[in-house]
Amino acid sequence: MSPGSPIGVFDSGLGGLTVLKELVSALPNENFVYLGDVARLPYGTKSPGVVTRYAERCLEFLVAKGVKMVVIACNTATANALPKLQAESPVDVLGVIEPGVRAAIQASRGKRVLVLATNSAVRSEAYPKAFNAAGSEVIVEQIACPLFVPLVEEGWFDHPVTVAVAKQYLESRDLSAFDVVVMGCTHYPLLEIPLRQVLGSQIS
């Protein structure tokens, strides 16, 4: 691949645009090809095998576009498919879990981190494994929040229903025990306003 070839980025839908935005900001001289696999959304409710097959098809599509590397802008696909895609791909493939884990370790003072993620990402235990692999003693608790993705895709970023769903997922937990929350799905940062209402200002 030539240095001028684009970087490929894929996600199950809108969420990966949050990653693409950061990539464009950090790499202003690069070109990008973005694939949002909305036809098979959401990934977070699918089995690991199905998610991996979807991710493989996305990789094949982007490689056919001549990309020089691929960023999996999807936590669920990263959790379930990253090693297989890295082994199969003719170009470098990066995921989004390890960078988020490194940032959480640096930010956490109380050494207790709450991870909000999809059902599939939670079942994979990818986040606890990544914290352990980083040599961290952070205590990790995970909450599956499957309705957040369809709320984002519906465009309900700051809607009473979204606030109610966030309260349903989170208010039974002792949120004061955590000082950092990891958005374990690239859709979730788009719900920052309703999530902040529930989580409070003490959590990073």
GUPATI-801951 format. One record per residue: residue number from 1; x, y, z of N, C-alpha, C in turn. Coordinates in steps of 0.02 Angstrom, whole numbers, plus 50000, padded with zeros to 5 digits. Layout:
<rs>
k	n_east	n_north	n_up	ca_east	ca_north	ca_up	c_east	c_north	c_up
NUM	X	Y	Z	X	Y	Z	X	Y	Z $
...
</rs>
This chain:
<rs>
k	n_east	n_north	n_up	ca_east	ca_north	ca_up	c_east	c_north	c_up
1	50042	49940	50000	50000	50000	50000	50044	50063	50000 $
2	50022	50113	49965	50060	50175	49963	50045	50217	50025 $
3	50090	50262	50045	50077	50305	50103	50014	50346	50095 $
4	49994	50359	50034	49934	50399	50022	49870	50359	50024 $
5	49874	50294	50034	49814	50253	50039	49774	50273	50101 $
6	49708	50265	50099	49667	50286	50156	49671	50236	50213 $
7	49648	50258	50271	49640	50215	50330	49566	50194	50332 $
8	49554	50130	50341	49486	50105	50345	49461	50104	50417 $
9	49398	50122	50427	49368	50123	50493	49299	50092	50486 $
10	49282	50045	50532	49214	50017	50528	49183	50009	50596 $
11	49116	50013	50596	49075	50004	50656	49008	49977	50633 $
12	48966	49959	50681	48900	49934	50664	48852	49990	50644 $
13	48871	50052	50654	48826	50107	50636	48857	50175	50650 $
14	48819	50219	50684	48840	50287	50696	48896	50293	50747 $
15	48901	50246	50793	48947	50253	50849	49019	50263	50828 $
16	49040	50228	50776	49109	50234	50754	49128	50302	50729 $
17	49079	50344	50715	49094	50413	50694	49128	50451	50751 $
18	49115	50432	50814	49150	50464	50869	49225	50449	50866 $
19	49242	50388	50845	49312	50370	50837	49341	50404	50776 $
20	49304	50404	50721	49327	50437	50660	49342	50511	50672 $
21	49300	50544	50710	49311	50615	50726	49379	50625	50759 $
22	49395	50582	50807	49459	50588	50842	49517	50572	50795 $
23	49509	50523	50752	49561	50506	50705	49575	50563	50656 $
24	49522	50594	50631	49531	50650	50585	49567	50708	50619 $
25	49549	50719	50683	49582	50773	50721	49656	50758	50733 $
26	49671	50694	50750	49740	50676	50765	49783	50668	50702 $
27	49751	50649	50646	49787	50634	50584	49757	50675	50527 $
28	49764	50741	50529	49730	50784	50479	49753	50774	50407 $
29	49811	50744	50398	49837	50735	50330	49818	50668	50300 $
30	49782	50627	50338	49762	50561	50314	49693	50563	50282 $
31	49682	50515	50237	49616	50504	50209	49585	50442	50242 $
32	49518	50440	50245	49484	50386	50280	49427	50359	50237 $
33	49414	50295	50245	49354	50263	50218	49316	50235	50278 $
34	49253	50257	50286	49213	50236	50344	49157	50189	50321 $
35	49150	50133	50357	49096	50086	50343	49053	50079	50406 $
36	48991	50099	50401	48942	50088	50454	48895	50032	50433 $
37	48900	49975	50466	48862	49915	50446	48791	49917	50475 $
38	48753	49967	50455	48686	49977	50485	48637	49921	50465 $
39	48652	49886	50411	48607	49832	50389	48604	49775	50440 $
40	48658	49767	50479	48662	49712	50527	48667	49736	50599 $
41	48651	49798	50610	48649	49828	50677	48593	49795	50718 $
42	48602	49786	50784	48662	49799	50823	48706	49736	50828 $
43	48771	49747	50838	48816	49691	50848	48812	49664	50920 $
44	48796	49708	50967	48802	49691	51037	48757	49636	51063 $
45	48705	49619	51025	48660	49565	51045	48676	49499	51010 $
46	48725	49499	50967	48742	49440	50927	48793	49396	50962 $
47	48798	49333	50940	48847	49287	50968	48917	49307	50944 $
48	48969	49284	50980	49038	49299	50959	49052	49276	50887 $
49	49027	49217	50868	49039	49193	50801	49008	49237	50747 $
50	48947	49259	50760	48913	49303	50712	48949	49370	50707 $
51	48967	49399	50764	49003	49463	50764	49069	49456	50725 $
52	49103	49401	50734	49167	49390	50699	49155	49385	50624 $
53	49103	49351	50603	49089	49346	50531	49072	49415	50502 $
54	49034	49455	50538	49018	49522	50515	49082	49564	50509 $
55	49124	49558	50559	49186	49597	50559	49232	49576	50501 $
56	49234	49512	50487	49274	49488	50431	49249	49516	50365 $
57	49183	49521	50357	49156	49549	50295	49173	49624	50289 $
58	49170	49658	50346	49188	49729	50346	49261	49738	50328 $
59	49303	49696	50356	49375	49699	50339	49386	49687	50265 $
60	49354	49636	50238	49362	49621	50167	49341	49680	50124 $
61	49286	49712	50142	49261	49770	50104	49313	49826	50104 $
62	49341	49840	50162	49389	49896	50167	49455	49879	50133 $
63	49478	49818	50139	49539	49799	50105	49531	49805	50030 $
64	49471	49787	50005	49457	49794	49933	49458	49867	49910 $
65	49448	49913	49958	49451	49985	49943	49523	50011	49943 $
66	49571	49967	49957	49641	49987	49955	49666	50022	50017 $
67	49636	50009	50075	49659	50043	50136	49727	50015	50157 $
68	49764	50056	50194	49831	50035	50217	49829	50008	50288 $
69	49775	50020	50324	49764	49991	50390	49690	49998	50407 $
70	49668	49961	50458	49597	49961	50477	49592	49973	50552 $
71	49547	50017	50570	49530	50029	50641	49460	50001	50653 $
72	49455	49954	50700	49389	49928	50719	49359	49978	50769 $
73	49315	50021	50746	49285	50072	50789	49222	50045	50822 $
74	49228	49985	50849	49171	49951	50879	49199	49908	50936 $
75	49176	49921	50996	49202	49884	51053	49181	49810	51051 $
76	49120	49797	51029	49096	49728	51025	49137	49688	50974 $
77	49150	49717	50916	49191	49683	50866	49263	49675	50889 $
78	49289	49727	50923	49357	49721	50951	49360	49664	51001 $
79	49310	49661	51045	49309	49611	51098	49307	49540	51071 $
80	49271	49531	51017	49259	49463	50991	49301	49442	50932 $
81	49325	49491	50894	49355	49473	50829	49426	49499	50817 $
82	49452	49542	50860	49517	49574	50846	49573	49524	50832 $
83	49585	49474	50875	49641	49428	50860	49634	49392	50793 $
84	49574	49371	50777	49563	49334	50714	49575	49380	50654 $
85	49550	49442	50658	49560	49489	50603	49633	49507	50595 $
86	49668	49515	50651	49740	49530	50647	49778	49473	50614 $
87	49757	49412	50628	49791	49353	50599	49776	49346	50524 $
88	49717	49367	50503	49695	49357	50434	49712	49415	50388 $
89	49718	49474	50415	49720	49534	50374	49787	49546	50340 $
90	49786	49569	50278	49849	49588	50244	49874	49657	50267 $
91	49833	49694	50305	49854	49759	50331	49846	49758	50407 $
92	49877	49806	50441	49872	49810	50513	49800	49824	50534 $
93	49778	49794	50589	49711	49804	50617	49717	49824	50690 $
94	49686	49879	50708	49686	49903	50777	49616	49903	50805 $
95	49610	49893	50871	49546	49896	50904	49541	49956	50951 $
96	49486	49961	50988	49474	50020	51030	49474	50004	51105 $
97	49481	49942	51124	49476	49926	51196	49540	49945	51233 $
98	49598	49925	51209	49660	49939	51246	49672	50014	51257 $
99	49661	50058	51206	49671	50129	51220	49624	50156	51275 $
100	49562	50131	51275	49515	50153	51327	49536	50129	51396 $
101	49562	50068	51399	49586	50041	51463	49645	50081	51489 $
102	49692	50097	51445	49750	50137	51466	49729	50205	51494 $
103	49681	50236	51460	49657	50302	51483	49622	50295	51550 $
104	49584	50242	51560	49548	50232	51623	49596	50221	51681 $
105	49649	50183	51669	49699	50170	51721	49732	50235	51743 $
106	49748	50277	51695	49780	50341	51710	49733	50387	51749 $
107	49668	50384	51733	49620	50430	51762	49595	50408	51831 $
108	49596	50343	51845	49565	50317	51906	49609	50330	51966 $
109	49580	50362	52017	49615	50375	52080	49593	50325	52133 $
110	49529	50306	52131	49503	50259	52180	49511	50187	52161 $
111	49538	50174	52101	49551	50107	52077	49488	50064	52070 $
112	49431	50097	52058	49370	50061	52042	49341	50092	51979 $
113	49331	50051	51928	49309	50075	51863	49245	50039	51843 $
114	49197	50077	51818	49134	50049	51793	49136	50049	51717 $
115	49124	49992	51687	49122	49986	51614	49050	49977	51592 $
116	49027	50021	51548	48961	50014	51517	48973	49988	51447 $
117	48941	49932	51430	48956	49900	51366	48895	49861	51341 $
118	48902	49831	51283	48849	49790	51255	48849	49721	51288 $
119	48795	49684	51278	48792	49617	51306	48851	49574	51283 $
120	48866	49577	51219	48919	49535	51192	48987	49554	51220 $
121	49001	49619	51225	49065	49641	51252	49072	49621	51325 $
122	49018	49627	51363	49021	49607	51434	49034	49532	51440 $
123	48998	49492	51401	49007	49419	51404	49078	49398	51386 $
124	49109	49435	51342	49176	49417	51319	49229	49426	51373 $
125	49213	49467	51424	49261	49483	51477	49323	49519	51449 $
126	49315	49551	51391	49372	49583	51359	49401	49640	51401 $
127	49357	49677	51435	49383	49733	51476	49420	49710	51537 $
128	49392	49665	51579	49432	49640	51635	49498	49609	51613 $
129	49497	49572	51558	49559	49542	51532	49609	49595	51512 $
130	49585	49649	51481	49630	49702	51459	49661	49739	51518 $
131	49621	49751	51571	49648	49782	51631	49701	49737	51662 $
132	49688	49672	51665	49736	49625	51693	49800	49623	51651 $
133	49791	49623	51585	49849	49619	51541	49893	49681	51548 $
134	49862	49737	51566	49900	49799	51576	49935	49801	51644 $
135	49926	49749	51683	49958	49746	51749	49924	49791	51800 $
136	49861	49807	51787	49825	49853	51831	49791	49816	51888 $
137	49787	49849	51946	49751	49822	52003	49682	49853	52010 $
138	49661	49888	51958	49594	49919	51957	49540	49865	51963 $
139	49491	49878	52006	49433	49834	52012	49382	49855	51959 $
140	49362	49809	51917	49319	49824	51861	49249	49793	51871 $
141	49198	49835	51864	49130	49810	51864	49099	49828	51797 $
142	49061	49781	51768	49031	49791	51702	48955	49792	51707 $
143	48924	49834	51666	48852	49836	51660	48835	49833	51585 $
144	48794	49785	51566	48770	49782	51497	48712	49831	51488 $
145	48717	49871	51436	48666	49923	51422	48643	49916	51350 $
146	48608	49862	51332	48593	49848	51262	48548	49898	51228 $
147	48506	49934	51265	48460	49981	51233	48493	50046	51211 $
148	48553	50060	51235	48585	50123	51217	48598	50129	51142 $
149	48619	50074	51110	48635	50077	51039	48574	50095	50997 $
150	48516	50060	51004	48458	50081	50964	48435	50152	50980 $
151	48444	50175	51041	48425	50244	51058	48469	50294	51019 $
152	48533	50278	51013	48577	50322	50974	48558	50320	50901 $
153	48547	50260	50874	48529	50255	50803	48463	50289	50788 $
154	48419	50294	50839	48356	50330	50831	48365	50405	50836 $
155	48424	50426	50858	48438	50497	50866	48413	50527	50931 $
156	48398	50484	50980	48372	50507	51045	48429	50520	51093 $
157	48472	50568	51074	48532	50582	51114	48516	50615	51181 $
158	48464	50654	51183	48445	50689	51245	48369	50687	51250 $
159	48342	50629	51264	48270	50617	51262	48249	50589	51330 $
160	48189	50605	51354	48167	50579	51419	48170	50502	51423 $
161	48155	50468	51368	48159	50395	51368	48230	50372	51380 $
162	48278	50406	51350	48348	50388	51359	48370	50398	51431 $
163	48348	50452	51461	48364	50464	51532	48334	50409	51575 $
164	48272	50390	51560	48238	50338	51599	48274	50271	51592 $
165	48297	50255	51532	48334	50192	51521	48400	50194	51559 $
166	48434	50250	51557	48498	50256	51593	48487	50247	51668 $
167	48433	50276	51695	48418	50267	51766	48403	50194	51782 $
168	48368	50160	51738	48352	50090	51749	48416	50047	51754 $
169	48464	50062	51711	48526	50024	51711	48571	50041	51771 $
170	48572	50105	51790	48625	50128	51834	48605	50144	51906 $
171	48543	50163	51918	48527	50189	51984	48527	50137	52039 $
172	48526	50074	52022	48529	50022	52074	48600	50010	52098 $
173	48649	50040	52064	48719	50032	52083	48741	50089	52128 $
174	48791	50075	52170	48821	50127	52211	48872	50163	52168 $
175	48850	50213	52133	48893	50248	52086	48949	50286	52121 $
176	48940	50301	52184	48992	50337	52221	49055	50295	52230 $
177	49050	50231	52218	49108	50187	52226	49157	50193	52167 $
178	49136	50225	52113	49177	50229	52053	49197	50301	52039 $
179	49258	50310	52015	49279	50377	51995	49289	50382	51919 $
180	49286	50326	51884	49293	50326	51811	49241	50279	51781 $
181	49209	50302	51728	49164	50260	51689	49193	50253	51619 $
182	49201	50192	51596	49224	50179	51528	49163	50168	51483 $
183	49158	50207	51431	49106	50197	51381	49127	50141	51335 $
184	49106	50080	51351	49130	50021	51316	49093	50006	51252 $
185	49067	50058	51220	49036	50053	51154	49042	50122	51124 $
186	49063	50125	51061	49075	50191	51030	49011	50230	51018 $
187	48952	50198	51026	48889	50235	51023	48878	50276	51087 $
188	48902	50251	51143	48882	50279	51207	48904	50352	51219 $
189	48962	50375	51195	48979	50445	51205	48927	50494	51177 $
190	48888	50472	51128	48836	50515	51101	48779	50525	51150 $
191	48779	50486	51204	48727	50493	51256	48756	50527	51319 $
192	48807	50567	51310	48841	50597	51367	48794	50639	51410 $
193	48748	50676	51379	48704	50720	51418	48659	50680	51464 $
194	48620	50632	51440	48578	50594	51487	48619	50552	51535 $
195	48676	50525	51514	48717	50485	51559	48746	50528	51614 $
196	48766	50588	51598	48793	50633	51649	48740	50650	51701 $
197	48677	50654	51680	48623	50668	51728	48618	50613	51780 $
198	48630	50552	51759	48624	50495	51804	48688	50482	51843 $
199	48746	50487	51809	48809	50471	51840	48834	50524	51888 $
200	48816	50587	51875	48839	50641	51917	48907	50667	51894 $
201	48929	50722	51924	48990	50757	51902	49052	50728	51934 $
202	49046	50685	51984	49105	50659	52019	49141	50605	51980 $
203	49110	50580	51927	49138	50525	51888	49167	50551	51823 $
204	49229	50531	51808	49261	50552	51746	49233	50513	51687 $
</rs>
